[in-house]
Amino acid sequence: MTERTTVRLPEDLLSRARRKAAAENRTLTSLIEDGLRAVIGENPKKERRKPVMPRVSKAGGGLMPGVDLTDPSTLQEADDLDYVRRMQRFE
């Protein structure tokens, strides 16, 4: 049997809880219930969420224009330029 009760919470906490419940597509009541169960040591309900699949690239693949795999100096130059770009981020 469920019962009604009044709970006084800080506005910012209540606002964050409402946003979290909405983001998880659930009620504020179920969020509070699971939180209380976790605090008092009961096992919260197992969530049955759809697994999140990794994004898949739709790129066609292949080499970038101007890349010649038969010339090692071209590959070294591209690698050096990439290294310089990454190091410039830290300046």
trRosetta pair geometry for C-beta under 8 A, 3 or more apart (Angstrom, degrees):
i j d omega theta_ij theta_ji phi_ij phi_ji
7 32 7.7 162 38 -153 164 150
9 13 5.1 -115 169 85 108 116
9 14 4.5 128 96 -59 123 100
9 17 7.6 -23 150 10 161 142
10 13 4.5 81 66 10 91 108
10 14 6.9 -168 87 -8 44 88
11 14 5.8 -60 -146 40 30 109
11 15 6.1 31 157 -22 67 109
12 15 5.7 -54 -145 36 30 114
12 16 6.4 29 156 -17 64 106
13 16 5.9 -56 -148 38 30 108
13 17 6.2 30 153 -20 65 108
14 17 5.6 -54 -146 37 31 112
14 18 6.4 33 155 -21 65 104
15 18 5.8 -52 -149 33 30 111
15 19 6.6 28 153 -16 63 105
16 19 5.7 -55 -149 37 33 111
16 20 6.3 33 153 -19 66 106
17 20 5.7 -54 -146 37 32 110
17 21 6.3 33 155 -19 65 106
17 28 6.2 77 133 -141 105 96
17 31 6.0 157 -173 115 94 141
17 32 7.2 44 -174 -67 141 85
18 21 5.8 -54 -147 37 30 111
18 22 6.3 28 155 -17 64 107
18 28 5.8 -22 -101 -90 67 120
19 22 5.8 -57 -148 39 30 110
19 23 6.2 31 154 -21 65 108
20 23 5.6 -55 -146 36 31 112
20 24 6.3 14 159 -5 65 110
20 31 6.3 123 99 -138 106 148
21 24 6.1 -68 -147 47 28 99
21 26 5.3 -102 -161 80 76 77
21 27 6.2 -28 -175 140 130 16
21 28 4.7 -105 -29 -82 172 54
21 30 7.3 129 -135 61 109 87
21 31 4.4 -101 -86 -27 101 142
22 25 7.3 29 -176 -78 34 36
24 31 7.3 127 55 -86 136 109
26 30 4.8 -92 167 72 116 132
26 31 6.1 133 101 -50 117 88
27 30 4.7 97 59 5 86 97
27 31 7.1 -146 98 -3 49 85
28 31 5.6 -56 -152 37 36 114
28 32 6.3 33 153 -16 69 106
29 32 5.9 -58 -148 39 29 107
29 33 6.1 31 154 -22 65 109
30 33 5.4 -51 -142 37 33 116
30 34 6.3 33 158 -18 65 103
31 34 6.1 -55 -149 36 28 107
31 35 6.4 28 152 -18 62 109
32 35 5.6 -57 -149 38 32 114
32 36 6.3 31 155 -18 67 105
33 36 5.9 -56 -149 37 29 109
33 37 6.4 30 153 -19 64 106
34 37 5.6 -53 -147 36 33 113
34 38 6.4 35 154 -21 65 104
34 44 4.3 57 -153 -141 90 124
34 45 6.5 -84 -100 26 106 87
35 38 5.8 -54 -150 33 31 111
35 39 6.5 27 153 -17 65 107
36 39 5.7 -56 -147 37 33 110
36 40 6.2 11 162 -2 69 110
37 40 6.4 -66 -141 48 26 95
37 42 4.1 -75 -162 73 88 106
37 43 7.1 -32 156 82 119 20
37 44 4.9 135 90 -87 127 70
38 41 8.0 51 179 -63 24 18
38 42 7.7 -75 -60 63 25 65
38 44 5.5 -11 -61 -44 90 117
53 56 8.0 -23 141 -29 109 98
63 67 4.4 -134 178 68 117 122
63 69 7.2 -120 -94 -39 147 104
64 67 5.0 85 62 -18 79 122
67 74 6.9 153 -146 138 51 124
67 75 7.7 66 -158 -87 92 73
67 78 7.0 18 -112 -61 98 160
68 71 4.5 36 100 20 116 108
68 74 5.1 68 52 50 92 164
69 75 7.2 53 -126 -63 48 122
71 74 4.2 63 97 3 111 113
71 75 7.2 163 95 -10 63 83
72 75 5.6 -56 -153 38 42 111
72 76 6.2 41 152 -20 73 105
73 76 5.5 -51 -144 38 35 113
73 77 6.2 39 154 -23 65 104
74 77 5.7 -52 -148 34 29 112
74 78 6.5 30 153 -17 63 105
75 78 5.8 -54 -149 36 32 110
75 79 6.3 32 152 -18 65 107
76 79 5.6 -56 -148 38 32 112
76 80 6.2 35 153 -21 66 106
77 80 5.6 -52 -146 36 31 112
77 81 6.4 32 155 -19 64 105
78 81 5.8 -53 -148 36 31 111
78 82 6.4 32 153 -19 63 106
79 82 5.7 -55 -150 36 31 112
79 83 6.4 34 151 -21 64 105
80 83 5.6 -54 -149 34 33 114
80 84 6.4 33 154 -19 66 103
81 84 5.7 -51 -147 35 32 111
81 85 6.5 35 153 -20 64 105
82 85 5.7 -53 -150 34 32 113
82 86 6.5 30 153 -17 65 105
83 86 5.9 -57 -150 37 31 109
83 87 6.3 27 155 -17 66 109
84 87 5.8 -58 -146 39 31 110
84 88 6.4 38 154 -28 64 104
85 88 5.8 -51 -150 26 30 115
85 89 7.5 40 150 -28 58 95
86 89 6.0 -45 -167 14 38 115
86 90 7.9 26 146 -11 61 103
87 90 6.0 -60 -165 33 45 109
87 91 7.4 56 143 -37 68 95
88 91 5.7 -38 -157 7 46 117
